[in-house]
Amino acid sequence: MHDSPLAPALREGAAPSAGAQRLERMADLEARVGLKKSQLWKLIREGSFPAPIKCGRSSLFVSREVDAWIEERIRASRPGVP
């Protein structure tokens, strides 16, 4: 792996430093969010899911943006609950 600002976030088992941004691959999102890749890409095209950043040929997703998307889905499914 090349030395780059993204390398630590991509290394398996690497612990993020405090306040560090983490990046995730699509395969990780499928398991985390419970949607298939095709469904996620459809939501991205519609502007309903955080867009990835490009790193070479890879599409990587900012974990904090995905966390916020998940939290919003939870809030939307439970009206009246703070």
FISEPA-763107 format. One record per atom (N, C-alpha, C, O): residue number from 0; residue in three letters; chain; x negated, y, z. Coordinates in nm, 3 decimals, padded with zeros to 5 digits. Layout:
N
@seq: NUM type: ALA mol: A c1: X c2: Y c3: Z
...
***
This chain:
82
@seq: 0 type: MET mol: A c1: -00.086 c2: -00.118 c3: 00.000
@seq: 0 type: MET mol: A c1: 00.000 c2: 00.000 c3: 00.000
@seq: 0 type: MET mol: A c1: -00.090 c2: 00.123 c3: 00.000
@seq: 0 type: MET mol: A c1: -00.192 c2: 00.125 c3: 00.069
@seq: 1 type: HIS mol: A c1: -00.053 c2: 00.225 c3: -00.075
@seq: 1 type: HIS mol: A c1: -00.130 c2: 00.348 c3: -00.084
@seq: 1 type: HIS mol: A c1: -00.106 c2: 00.434 c3: 00.038
@seq: 1 type: HIS mol: A c1: -00.001 c2: 00.428 c3: 00.101
@seq: 2 type: ASP mol: A c1: -00.208 c2: 00.515 c3: 00.071
@seq: 2 type: ASP mol: A c1: -00.189 c2: 00.611 c3: 00.179
@seq: 2 type: ASP mol: A c1: -00.102 c2: 00.724 c3: 00.129
@seq: 2 type: ASP mol: A c1: -00.140 c2: 00.798 c3: 00.039
@seq: 3 type: SER mol: A c1: 00.015 c2: 00.737 c3: 00.187
@seq: 3 type: SER mol: A c1: 00.106 c2: 00.845 c3: 00.152
@seq: 3 type: SER mol: A c1: 00.191 c2: 00.875 c3: 00.275
@seq: 3 type: SER mol: A c1: 00.194 c2: 00.794 c3: 00.368
@seq: 4 type: PRO mol: A c1: 00.259 c2: 00.988 c3: 00.276
@seq: 4 type: PRO mol: A c1: 00.346 c2: 01.019 c3: 00.389
@seq: 4 type: PRO mol: A c1: 00.457 c2: 00.917 c3: 00.407
@seq: 4 type: PRO mol: A c1: 00.512 c2: 00.904 c3: 00.517
@seq: 5 type: LEU mol: A c1: 00.493 c2: 00.845 c3: 00.300
@seq: 5 type: LEU mol: A c1: 00.602 c2: 00.748 c3: 00.309
@seq: 5 type: LEU mol: A c1: 00.555 c2: 00.613 c3: 00.358
@seq: 5 type: LEU mol: A c1: 00.635 c2: 00.534 c3: 00.408
@seq: 6 type: ALA mol: A c1: 00.427 c2: 00.584 c3: 00.345
@seq: 6 type: ALA mol: A c1: 00.376 c2: 00.451 c3: 00.376
@seq: 6 type: ALA mol: A c1: 00.412 c2: 00.404 c3: 00.516
@seq: 6 type: ALA mol: A c1: 00.458 c2: 00.290 c3: 00.528
@seq: 7 type: PRO mol: A c1: 00.396 c2: 00.483 c3: 00.624
@seq: 7 type: PRO mol: A c1: 00.429 c2: 00.432 c3: 00.757
@seq: 7 type: PRO mol: A c1: 00.576 c2: 00.394 c3: 00.771
@seq: 7 type: PRO mol: A c1: 00.608 c2: 00.298 c3: 00.841
@seq: 8 type: ALA mol: A c1: 00.665 c2: 00.465 c3: 00.705
@seq: 8 type: ALA mol: A c1: 00.808 c2: 00.435 c3: 00.715
@seq: 8 type: ALA mol: A c1: 00.843 c2: 00.308 c3: 00.641
@seq: 8 type: ALA mol: A c1: 00.945 c2: 00.246 c3: 00.671
@seq: 9 type: LEU mol: A c1: 00.761 c2: 00.270 c3: 00.545
@seq: 9 type: LEU mol: A c1: 00.792 c2: 00.151 c3: 00.466
@seq: 9 type: LEU mol: A c1: 00.727 c2: 00.025 c3: 00.522
@seq: 9 type: LEU mol: A c1: 00.768 c2: -00.086 c3: 00.489
@seq: 10 type: ARG mol: A c1: 00.626 c2: 00.041 c3: 00.604
@seq: 10 type: ARG mol: A c1: 00.556 c2: -00.074 c3: 00.659
@seq: 10 type: ARG mol: A c1: 00.646 c2: -00.151 c3: 00.754
@seq: 10 type: ARG mol: A c1: 00.706 c2: -00.093 c3: 00.844
@seq: 11 type: GLU mol: A c1: 00.656 c2: -00.280 c3: 00.733
@seq: 11 type: GLU mol: A c1: 00.740 c2: -00.363 c3: 00.818
@seq: 11 type: GLU mol: A c1: 00.686 c2: -00.362 c3: 00.960
@seq: 11 type: GLU mol: A c1: 00.566 c2: -00.383 c3: 00.982
@seq: 12 type: GLY mol: A c1: 00.774 c2: -00.338 c3: 01.054
@seq: 12 type: GLY mol: A c1: 00.735 c2: -00.339 c3: 01.194
@seq: 12 type: GLY mol: A c1: 00.672 c2: -00.210 c3: 01.243
@seq: 12 type: GLY mol: A c1: 00.637 c2: -00.199 c3: 01.360
@seq: 13 type: ALA mol: A c1: 00.658 c2: -00.111 c3: 01.155
@seq: 13 type: ALA mol: A c1: 00.599 c2: 00.016 c3: 01.196
@seq: 13 type: ALA mol: A c1: 00.698 c2: 00.091 c3: 01.284
@seq: 13 type: ALA mol: A c1: 00.814 c2: 00.107 c3: 01.246
@seq: 14 type: ALA mol: A c1: 00.653 c2: 00.136 c3: 01.399
@seq: 14 type: ALA mol: A c1: 00.739 c2: 00.211 c3: 01.490
@seq: 14 type: ALA mol: A c1: 00.734 c2: 00.358 c3: 01.452
@seq: 14 type: ALA mol: A c1: 00.625 c2: 00.415 c3: 01.440
@seq: 15 type: PRO mol: A c1: 00.851 c2: 00.421 c3: 01.434
@seq: 15 type: PRO mol: A c1: 00.851 c2: 00.564 c3: 01.399
@seq: 15 type: PRO mol: A c1: 00.807 c2: 00.648 c3: 01.518
@seq: 15 type: PRO mol: A c1: 00.836 c2: 00.615 c3: 01.633
@seq: 16 type: SER mol: A c1: 00.738 c2: 00.757 c3: 01.489
@seq: 16 type: SER mol: A c1: 00.703 c2: 00.850 c3: 01.597
@seq: 16 type: SER mol: A c1: 00.825 c2: 00.934 c3: 01.630
@seq: 16 type: SER mol: A c1: 00.921 c2: 00.937 c3: 01.553
@seq: 17 type: ALA mol: A c1: 00.821 c2: 01.000 c3: 01.742
@seq: 17 type: ALA mol: A c1: 00.935 c2: 01.081 c3: 01.786
@seq: 17 type: ALA mol: A c1: 00.969 c2: 01.185 c3: 01.680
@seq: 17 type: ALA mol: A c1: 00.882 c2: 01.259 c3: 01.636
@seq: 18 type: GLY mol: A c1: 01.095 c2: 01.189 c3: 01.641
@seq: 18 type: GLY mol: A c1: 01.141 c2: 01.286 c3: 01.543
@seq: 18 type: GLY mol: A c1: 01.108 c2: 01.250 c3: 01.399
@seq: 18 type: GLY mol: A c1: 01.139 c2: 01.328 c3: 01.308
@seq: 19 type: ALA mol: A c1: 01.048 c2: 01.135 c3: 01.375
@seq: 19 type: ALA mol: A c1: 01.011 c2: 01.097 c3: 01.240
@seq: 19 type: ALA mol: A c1: 01.134 c2: 01.055 c3: 01.159
@seq: 19 type: ALA mol: A c1: 01.228 c2: 00.997 c3: 01.213
@seq: 20 type: GLN mol: A c1: 01.130 c2: 01.085 c3: 01.033
@seq: 20 type: GLN mol: A c1: 01.234 c2: 01.040 c3: 00.941
@seq: 20 type: GLN mol: A c1: 01.203 c2: 00.896 c3: 00.901
@seq: 20 type: GLN mol: A c1: 01.088 c2: 00.864 c3: 00.873
@seq: 21 type: ARG mol: A c1: 01.303 c2: 00.811 c3: 00.898
@seq: 21 type: ARG mol: A c1: 01.285 c2: 00.673 c3: 00.852
@seq: 21 type: ARG mol: A c1: 01.353 c2: 00.658 c3: 00.719
@seq: 21 type: ARG mol: A c1: 01.457 c2: 00.720 c3: 00.693
@seq: 22 type: LEU mol: A c1: 01.296 c2: 00.576 c3: 00.634
@seq: 22 type: LEU mol: A c1: 01.352 c2: 00.549 c3: 00.502
@seq: 22 type: LEU mol: A c1: 01.390 c2: 00.401 c3: 00.493
@seq: 22 type: LEU mol: A c1: 01.320 c2: 00.315 c3: 00.546
@seq: 23 type: GLU mol: A c1: 01.501 c2: 00.375 c3: 00.424
@seq: 23 type: GLU mol: A c1: 01.550 c2: 00.238 c3: 00.410
@seq: 23 type: GLU mol: A c1: 01.572 c2: 00.204 c3: 00.264
@seq: 23 type: GLU mol: A c1: 01.605 c2: 00.290 c3: 00.183
@seq: 24 type: ARG mol: A c1: 01.553 c2: 00.078 c3: 00.232
@seq: 24 type: ARG mol: A c1: 01.580 c2: 00.028 c3: 00.098
@seq: 24 type: ARG mol: A c1: 01.727 c2: -00.014 c3: 00.088
@seq: 24 type: ARG mol: A c1: 01.794 c2: -00.034 c3: 00.189
@seq: 25 type: MET mol: A c1: 01.774 c2: -00.026 c3: -00.035
@seq: 25 type: MET mol: A c1: 01.914 c2: -00.064 c3: -00.060
@seq: 25 type: MET mol: A c1: 01.950 c2: -00.196 c3: 00.007
@seq: 25 type: MET mol: A c1: 02.058 c2: -00.209 c3: 00.064
@seq: 26 type: ALA mol: A c1: 01.861 c2: -00.295 c3: 00.001
@seq: 26 type: ALA mol: A c1: 01.890 c2: -00.425 c3: 00.062
@seq: 26 type: ALA mol: A c1: 01.918 c2: -00.412 c3: 00.211
@seq: 26 type: ALA mol: A c1: 02.003 c2: -00.482 c3: 00.265
@seq: 27 type: ASP mol: A c1: 01.845 c2: -00.323 c3: 00.278
@seq: 27 type: ASP mol: A c1: 01.868 c2: -00.300 c3: 00.421
@seq: 27 type: ASP mol: A c1: 02.004 c2: -00.235 c3: 00.445
@seq: 27 type: ASP mol: A c1: 02.073 c2: -00.266 c3: 00.541
@seq: 28 type: LEU mol: A c1: 02.040 c2: -00.144 c3: 00.355
@seq: 28 type: LEU mol: A c1: 02.169 c2: -00.075 c3: 00.370
@seq: 28 type: LEU mol: A c1: 02.286 c2: -00.170 c3: 00.351
@seq: 28 type: LEU mol: A c1: 02.386 c2: -00.159 c3: 00.422
@seq: 29 type: GLU mol: A c1: 02.274 c2: -00.262 c3: 00.257
@seq: 29 type: GLU mol: A c1: 02.382 c2: -00.358 c3: 00.235
@seq: 29 type: GLU mol: A c1: 02.417 c2: -00.431 c3: 00.364
@seq: 29 type: GLU mol: A c1: 02.534 c2: -00.443 c3: 00.399
@seq: 30 type: ALA mol: A c1: 02.314 c2: -00.478 c3: 00.434
@seq: 30 type: ALA mol: A c1: 02.337 c2: -00.550 c3: 00.560
@seq: 30 type: ALA mol: A c1: 02.387 c2: -00.456 c3: 00.669
@seq: 30 type: ALA mol: A c1: 02.475 c2: -00.492 c3: 00.747
@seq: 31 type: ARG mol: A c1: 02.331 c2: -00.337 c3: 00.674
@seq: 31 type: ARG mol: A c1: 02.365 c2: -00.241 c3: 00.780
@seq: 31 type: ARG mol: A c1: 02.505 c2: -00.185 c3: 00.766
@seq: 31 type: ARG mol: A c1: 02.577 c2: -00.171 c3: 00.865
@seq: 32 type: VAL mol: A c1: 02.545 c2: -00.151 c3: 00.644
@seq: 32 type: VAL mol: A c1: 02.672 c2: -00.085 c3: 00.621
@seq: 32 type: VAL mol: A c1: 02.783 c2: -00.186 c3: 00.592
@seq: 32 type: VAL mol: A c1: 02.901 c2: -00.157 c3: 00.615
@seq: 33 type: GLY mol: A c1: 02.748 c2: -00.304 c3: 00.543
@seq: 33 type: GLY mol: A c1: 02.848 c2: -00.406 c3: 00.514
@seq: 33 type: GLY mol: A c1: 02.912 c2: -00.392 c3: 00.377
@seq: 33 type: GLY mol: A c1: 03.018 c2: -00.449 c3: 00.352
@seq: 34 type: LEU mol: A c1: 02.848 c2: -00.316 c3: 00.289
@seq: 34 type: LEU mol: A c1: 02.898 c2: -00.300 c3: 00.153
@seq: 34 type: LEU mol: A c1: 02.794 c2: -00.354 c3: 00.055
@seq: 34 type: LEU mol: A c1: 02.674 c2: -00.353 c3: 00.083
@seq: 35 type: LYS mol: A c1: 02.841 c2: -00.400 c3: -00.060
@seq: 35 type: LYS mol: A c1: 02.751 c2: -00.449 c3: -00.164
@seq: 35 type: LYS mol: A c1: 02.686 c2: -00.331 c3: -00.235
@seq: 35 type: LYS mol: A c1: 02.734 c2: -00.218 c3: -00.231
@seq: 36 type: LYS mol: A c1: 02.573 c2: -00.361 c3: -00.300
@seq: 36 type: LYS mol: A c1: 02.496 c2: -00.259 c3: -00.372
@seq: 36 type: LYS mol: A c1: 02.584 c2: -00.184 c3: -00.472
@seq: 36 type: LYS mol: A c1: 02.576 c2: -00.061 c3: -00.481
@seq: 37 type: SER mol: A c1: 02.666 c2: -00.256 c3: -00.546
@seq: 37 type: SER mol: A c1: 02.750 c2: -00.190 c3: -00.647
@seq: 37 type: SER mol: A c1: 02.849 c2: -00.093 c3: -00.582
@seq: 37 type: SER mol: A c1: 02.877 c2: 00.014 c3: -00.637
@seq: 38 type: GLN mol: A c1: 02.902 c2: -00.130 c3: -00.466
@seq: 38 type: GLN mol: A c1: 02.994 c2: -00.041 c3: -00.395
@seq: 38 type: GLN mol: A c1: 02.922 c2: 00.084 c3: -00.345
@seq: 38 type: GLN mol: A c1: 02.975 c2: 00.194 c3: -00.352
@seq: 39 type: LEU mol: A c1: 02.800 c2: 00.066 c3: -00.294
@seq: 39 type: LEU mol: A c1: 02.722 c2: 00.180 c3: -00.246
@seq: 39 type: LEU mol: A c1: 02.688 c2: 00.275 c3: -00.360
@seq: 39 type: LEU mol: A c1: 02.702 c2: 00.397 c3: -00.345
@seq: 40 type: TRP mol: A c1: 02.645 c2: 00.222 c3: -00.475
@seq: 40 type: TRP mol: A c1: 02.613 c2: 00.309 c3: -00.589
@seq: 40 type: TRP mol: A c1: 02.737 c2: 00.385 c3: -00.637
@seq: 40 type: TRP mol: A c1: 02.727 c2: 00.500 c3: -00.678
@seq: 41 type: LYS mol: A c1: 02.854 c2: 00.320 c3: -00.632
@seq: 41 type: LYS mol: A c1: 02.978 c2: 00.389 c3: -00.669
@seq: 41 type: LYS mol: A c1: 03.003 c2: 00.507 c3: -00.575
@seq: 41 type: LYS mol: A c1: 03.037 c2: 00.616 c3: -00.620
@seq: 42 type: LEU mol: A c1: 02.987 c2: 00.485 c3: -00.445
@seq: 42 type: LEU mol: A c1: 03.006 c2: 00.592 c3: -00.348
@seq: 42 type: LEU mol: A c1: 02.905 c2: 00.705 c3: -00.368
@seq: 42 type: LEU mol: A c1: 02.938 c2: 00.822 c3: -00.352
@seq: 43 type: ILE mol: A c1: 02.783 c2: 00.669 c3: -00.404
@seq: 43 type: ILE mol: A c1: 02.679 c2: 00.770 c3: -00.430
@seq: 43 type: ILE mol: A c1: 02.719 c2: 00.854 c3: -00.551
@seq: 43 type: ILE mol: A c1: 02.710 c2: 00.977 c3: -00.548
@seq: 44 type: ARG mol: A c1: 02.763 c2: 00.789 c3: -00.658
@seq: 44 type: ARG mol: A c1: 02.807 c2: 00.862 c3: -00.779
@seq: 44 type: ARG mol: A c1: 02.923 c2: 00.956 c3: -00.748
@seq: 44 type: ARG mol: A c1: 02.930 c2: 01.066 c3: -00.803
@seq: 45 type: GLU mol: A c1: 03.012 c2: 00.913 c3: -00.659
@seq: 45 type: GLU mol: A c1: 03.128 c2: 00.996 c3: -00.621
@seq: 45 type: GLU mol: A c1: 03.091 c2: 01.106 c3: -00.523
@seq: 45 type: GLU mol: A c1: 03.173 c2: 01.193 c3: -00.495
@seq: 46 type: GLY mol: A c1: 02.969 c2: 01.103 c3: -00.470
@seq: 46 type: GLY mol: A c1: 02.927 c2: 01.201 c3: -00.370
@seq: 46 type: GLY mol: A c1: 02.976 c2: 01.168 c3: -00.230
@seq: 46 type: GLY mol: A c1: 02.976 c2: 01.255 c3: -00.143
@seq: 47 type: SER mol: A c1: 03.019 c2: 01.043 c3: -00.208
@seq: 47 type: SER mol: A c1: 03.073 c2: 01.002 c3: -00.080
@seq: 47 type: SER mol: A c1: 02.973 c2: 00.929 c3: 00.009
@seq: 47 type: SER mol: A c1: 03.006 c2: 00.891 c3: 00.122
@seq: 48 type: PHE mol: A c1: 02.850 c2: 00.910 c3: -00.039
@seq: 48 type: PHE mol: A c1: 02.746 c2: 00.843 c3: 00.038
@seq: 48 type: PHE mol: A c1: 02.616 c2: 00.918 c3: 00.013
@seq: 48 type: PHE mol: A c1: 02.596 c2: 00.969 c3: -00.098
@seq: 49 type: PRO mol: A c1: 02.529 c2: 00.928 c3: 00.112
@seq: 49 type: PRO mol: A c1: 02.404 c2: 01.003 c3: 00.094
@seq: 49 type: PRO mol: A c1: 02.322 c2: 00.952 c3: -00.025
@seq: 49 type: PRO mol: A c1: 02.300 c2: 00.832 c3: -00.040
@seq: 50 type: ALA mol: A c1: 02.278 c2: 01.043 c3: -00.107
@seq: 50 type: ALA mol: A c1: 02.197 c2: 01.008 c3: -00.225
@seq: 50 type: ALA mol: A c1: 02.057 c2: 00.967 c3: -00.181
@seq: 50 type: ALA mol: A c1: 02.006 c2: 01.016 c3: -00.080
@seq: 51 type: PRO mol: A c1: 01.995 c2: 00.877 c3: -00.256
@seq: 51 type: PRO mol: A c1: 01.860 c2: 00.835 c3: -00.221
@seq: 51 type: PRO mol: A c1: 01.756 c2: 00.937 c3: -00.267
@seq: 51 type: PRO mol: A c1: 01.785 c2: 01.026 c3: -00.347
@seq: 52 type: ILE mol: A c1: 01.636 c2: 00.921 c3: -00.215
@seq: 52 type: ILE mol: A c1: 01.522 c2: 00.995 c3: -00.269
@seq: 52 type: ILE mol: A c1: 01.443 c2: 00.894 c3: -00.351
@seq: 52 type: ILE mol: A c1: 01.446 c2: 00.775 c3: -00.322
@seq: 53 type: LYS mol: A c1: 01.374 c2: 00.941 c3: -00.451
@seq: 53 type: LYS mol: A c1: 01.294 c2: 00.853 c3: -00.536
@seq: 53 type: LYS mol: A c1: 01.150 c2: 00.853 c3: -00.488
@seq: 53 type: LYS mol: A c1: 01.093 c2: 00.957 c3: -00.456
@seq: 54 type: CYS mol: A c1: 01.093 c2: 00.735 c3: -00.482
@seq: 54 type: CYS mol: A c1: 00.953 c2: 00.717 c3: -00.450
@seq: 54 type: CYS mol: A c1: 00.900 c2: 00.618 c3: -00.554
@seq: 54 type: CYS mol: A c1: 00.910 c2: 00.497 c3: -00.537
@seq: 55 type: GLY mol: A c1: 00.843 c2: 00.674 c3: -00.660
@seq: 55 type: GLY mol: A c1: 00.805 c2: 00.587 c3: -00.772
@seq: 55 type: GLY mol: A c1: 00.930 c2: 00.530 c3: -00.835
@seq: 55 type: GLY mol: A c1: 01.020 c2: 00.604 c3: -00.874
@seq: 56 type: ARG mol: A c1: 00.936 c2: 00.398 c3: -00.845
@seq: 56 type: ARG mol: A c1: 01.053 c2: 00.332 c3: -00.902
@seq: 56 type: ARG mol: A c1: 01.156 c2: 00.296 c3: -00.796
@seq: 56 type: ARG mol: A c1: 01.265 c2: 00.248 c3: -00.828
@seq: 57 type: SER mol: A c1: 01.123 c2: 00.318 c3: -00.671
@seq: 57 type: SER mol: A c1: 01.212 c2: 00.280 c3: -00.561
@seq: 57 type: SER mol: A c1: 01.308 c2: 00.392 c3: -00.524
@seq: 57 type: SER mol: A c1: 01.274 c2: 00.510 c3: -00.533
@seq: 58 type: SER mol: A c1: 01.428 c2: 00.354 c3: -00.483
@seq: 58 type: SER mol: A c1: 01.525 c2: 00.446 c3: -00.427
@seq: 58 type: SER mol: A c1: 01.529 c2: 00.420 c3: -00.278
@seq: 58 type: SER mol: A c1: 01.556 c2: 00.308 c3: -00.234
@seq: 59 type: LEU mol: A c1: 01.501 c2: 00.523 c3: -00.199
@seq: 59 type: LEU mol: A c1: 01.496 c2: 00.510 c3: -00.054
@seq: 59 type: LEU mol: A c1: 01.597 c2: 00.605 c3: 00.008
@seq: 59 type: LEU mol: A c1: 01.620 c2: 00.715 c3: -00.042
@seq: 60 type: PHE mol: A c1: 01.656 c2: 00.561 c3: 00.117
@seq: 60 type: PHE mol: A c1: 01.762 c2: 00.636 c3: 00.183
@seq: 60 type: PHE mol: A c1: 01.714 c2: 00.684 c3: 00.320
@seq: 60 type: PHE mol: A c1: 01.649 c2: 00.609 c3: 00.393
@seq: 61 type: VAL mol: A c1: 01.746 c2: 00.808 c3: 00.353
@seq: 61 type: VAL mol: A c1: 01.707 c2: 00.867 c3: 00.482
@seq: 61 type: VAL mol: A c1: 01.801 c2: 00.811 c3: 00.589
@seq: 61 type: VAL mol: A c1: 01.923 c2: 00.830 c3: 00.582
@seq: 62 type: SER mol: A c1: 01.744 c2: 00.743 c3: 00.687
@seq: 62 type: SER mol: A c1: 01.824 c2: 00.676 c3: 00.791
@seq: 62 type: SER mol: A c1: 01.917 c2: 00.770 c3: 00.864
@seq: 62 type: SER mol: A c1: 02.032 c2: 00.734 c3: 00.892
@seq: 63 type: ARG mol: A c1: 01.870 c2: 00.891 c3: 00.895
@seq: 63 type: ARG mol: A c1: 01.955 c2: 00.987 c3: 00.968
@seq: 63 type: ARG mol: A c1: 02.079 c2: 01.024 c3: 00.888
@seq: 63 type: ARG mol: A c1: 02.187 c2: 01.041 c3: 00.944
@seq: 64 type: GLU mol: A c1: 02.064 c2: 01.036 c3: 00.756
@seq: 64 type: GLU mol: A c1: 02.179 c2: 01.068 c3: 00.671
@seq: 64 type: GLU mol: A c1: 02.278 c2: 00.952 c3: 00.669
@seq: 64 type: GLU mol: A c1: 02.399 c2: 00.973 c3: 00.671
@seq: 65 type: VAL mol: A c1: 02.226 c2: 00.830 c3: 00.666
@seq: 65 type: VAL mol: A c1: 02.312 c2: 00.711 c3: 00.668
@seq: 65 type: VAL mol: A c1: 02.380 c2: 00.700 c3: 00.805
@seq: 65 type: VAL mol: A c1: 02.498 c2: 00.668 c3: 00.813
@seq: 66 type: ASP mol: A c1: 02.305 c2: 00.727 c3: 00.912
@seq: 66 type: ASP mol: A c1: 02.364 c2: 00.726 c3: 01.047
@seq: 66 type: ASP mol: A c1: 02.482 c2: 00.824 c3: 01.054
@seq: 66 type: ASP mol: A c1: 02.588 c2: 00.791 c3: 01.108
@seq: 67 type: ALA mol: A c1: 02.463 c2: 00.943 c3: 01.000
@seq: 67 type: ALA mol: A c1: 02.569 c2: 01.045 c3: 01.002
@seq: 67 type: ALA mol: A c1: 02.690 c2: 00.998 c3: 00.922
@seq: 67 type: ALA mol: A c1: 02.804 c2: 01.021 c3: 00.962
@seq: 68 type: TRP mol: A c1: 02.665 c2: 00.932 c3: 00.808
@seq: 68 type: TRP mol: A c1: 02.774 c2: 00.879 c3: 00.725
@seq: 68 type: TRP mol: A c1: 02.853 c2: 00.774 c3: 00.803
@seq: 68 type: TRP mol: A c1: 02.976 c2: 00.775 c3: 00.801
@seq: 69 type: ILE mol: A c1: 02.783 c2: 00.684 c3: 00.872
@seq: 69 type: ILE mol: A c1: 02.849 c2: 00.581 c3: 00.952
@seq: 69 type: ILE mol: A c1: 02.931 c2: 00.646 c3: 01.063
@seq: 69 type: ILE mol: A c1: 03.047 c2: 00.608 c3: 01.084
@seq: 70 type: GLU mol: A c1: 02.873 c2: 00.742 c3: 01.134
@seq: 70 type: GLU mol: A c1: 02.945 c2: 00.810 c3: 01.242
@seq: 70 type: GLU mol: A c1: 03.072 c2: 00.878 c3: 01.190
@seq: 70 type: GLU mol: A c1: 03.177 c2: 00.874 c3: 01.255
@seq: 71 type: GLU mol: A c1: 03.062 c2: 00.940 c3: 01.073
@seq: 71 type: GLU mol: A c1: 03.179 c2: 01.006 c3: 01.014
@seq: 71 type: GLU mol: A c1: 03.287 c2: 00.904 c3: 00.979
@seq: 71 type: GLU mol: A c1: 03.406 c2: 00.932 c3: 00.999
@seq: 72 type: ARG mol: A c1: 03.249 c2: 00.788 c3: 00.928
@seq: 72 type: ARG mol: A c1: 03.347 c2: 00.683 c3: 00.896
@seq: 72 type: ARG mol: A c1: 03.418 c2: 00.637 c3: 01.023
@seq: 72 type: ARG mol: A c1: 03.538 c2: 00.614 c3: 01.023
@seq: 73 type: ILE mol: A c1: 03.341 c2: 00.624 c3: 01.132
@seq: 73 type: ILE mol: A c1: 03.400 c2: 00.583 c3: 01.259
@seq: 73 type: ILE mol: A c1: 03.498 c2: 00.688 c3: 01.308
@seq: 73 type: ILE mol: A c1: 03.610 c2: 00.655 c3: 01.347
@seq: 74 type: ARG mol: A c1: 03.457 c2: 00.816 c3: 01.306
@seq: 74 type: ARG mol: A c1: 03.546 c2: 00.925 c3: 01.350
@seq: 74 type: ARG mol: A c1: 03.672 c2: 00.930 c3: 01.265
@seq: 74 type: ARG mol: A c1: 03.782 c2: 00.949 c3: 01.317
@seq: 75 type: ALA mol: A c1: 03.657 c2: 00.914 c3: 01.134
@seq: 75 type: ALA mol: A c1: 03.773 c2: 00.921 c3: 01.043
@seq: 75 type: ALA mol: A c1: 03.870 c2: 00.806 c3: 01.066
@seq: 75 type: ALA mol: A c1: 03.990 c2: 00.820 c3: 01.041
@seq: 76 type: SER mol: A c1: 03.820 c2: 00.694 c3: 01.113
@seq: 76 type: SER mol: A c1: 03.907 c2: 00.578 c3: 01.136
@seq: 76 type: SER mol: A c1: 03.979 c2: 00.582 c3: 01.270
@seq: 76 type: SER mol: A c1: 04.069 c2: 00.502 c3: 01.296
@seq: 77 type: ARG mol: A c1: 03.939 c2: 00.677 c3: 01.355
@seq: 77 type: ARG mol: A c1: 03.997 c2: 00.687 c3: 01.490
@seq: 77 type: ARG mol: A c1: 04.040 c2: 00.830 c3: 01.519
@seq: 77 type: ARG mol: A c1: 03.978 c2: 00.899 c3: 01.600
@seq: 78 type: PRO mol: A c1: 04.146 c2: 00.875 c3: 01.452
@seq: 78 type: PRO mol: A c1: 04.192 c2: 01.012 c3: 01.476
@seq: 78 type: PRO mol: A c1: 04.232 c2: 01.032 c3: 01.623
@seq: 78 type: PRO mol: A c1: 04.293 c2: 00.945 c3: 01.685
@seq: 79 type: GLY mol: A c1: 04.197 c2: 01.147 c3: 01.674
@seq: 79 type: GLY mol: A c1: 04.234 c2: 01.181 c3: 01.811
@seq: 79 type: GLY mol: A c1: 04.138 c2: 01.129 c3: 01.917
@seq: 79 type: GLY mol: A c1: 04.156 c2: 01.156 c3: 02.036
@seq: 80 type: VAL mol: A c1: 04.037 c2: 01.053 c3: 01.875
@seq: 80 type: VAL mol: A c1: 03.937 c2: 01.003 c3: 01.971
@seq: 80 type: VAL mol: A c1: 03.810 c2: 01.083 c3: 01.951
@seq: 80 type: VAL mol: A c1: 03.757 c2: 01.088 c3: 01.840
@seq: 81 type: PRO mol: A c1: 03.760 c2: 01.147 c3: 02.059
@seq: 81 type: PRO mol: A c1: 03.640 c2: 01.231 c3: 02.044
@seq: 81 type: PRO mol: A c1: 03.516 c2: 01.154 c3: 02.008
@seq: 81 type: PRO mol: A c1: 03.409 c2: 01.213 c3: 01.993
***
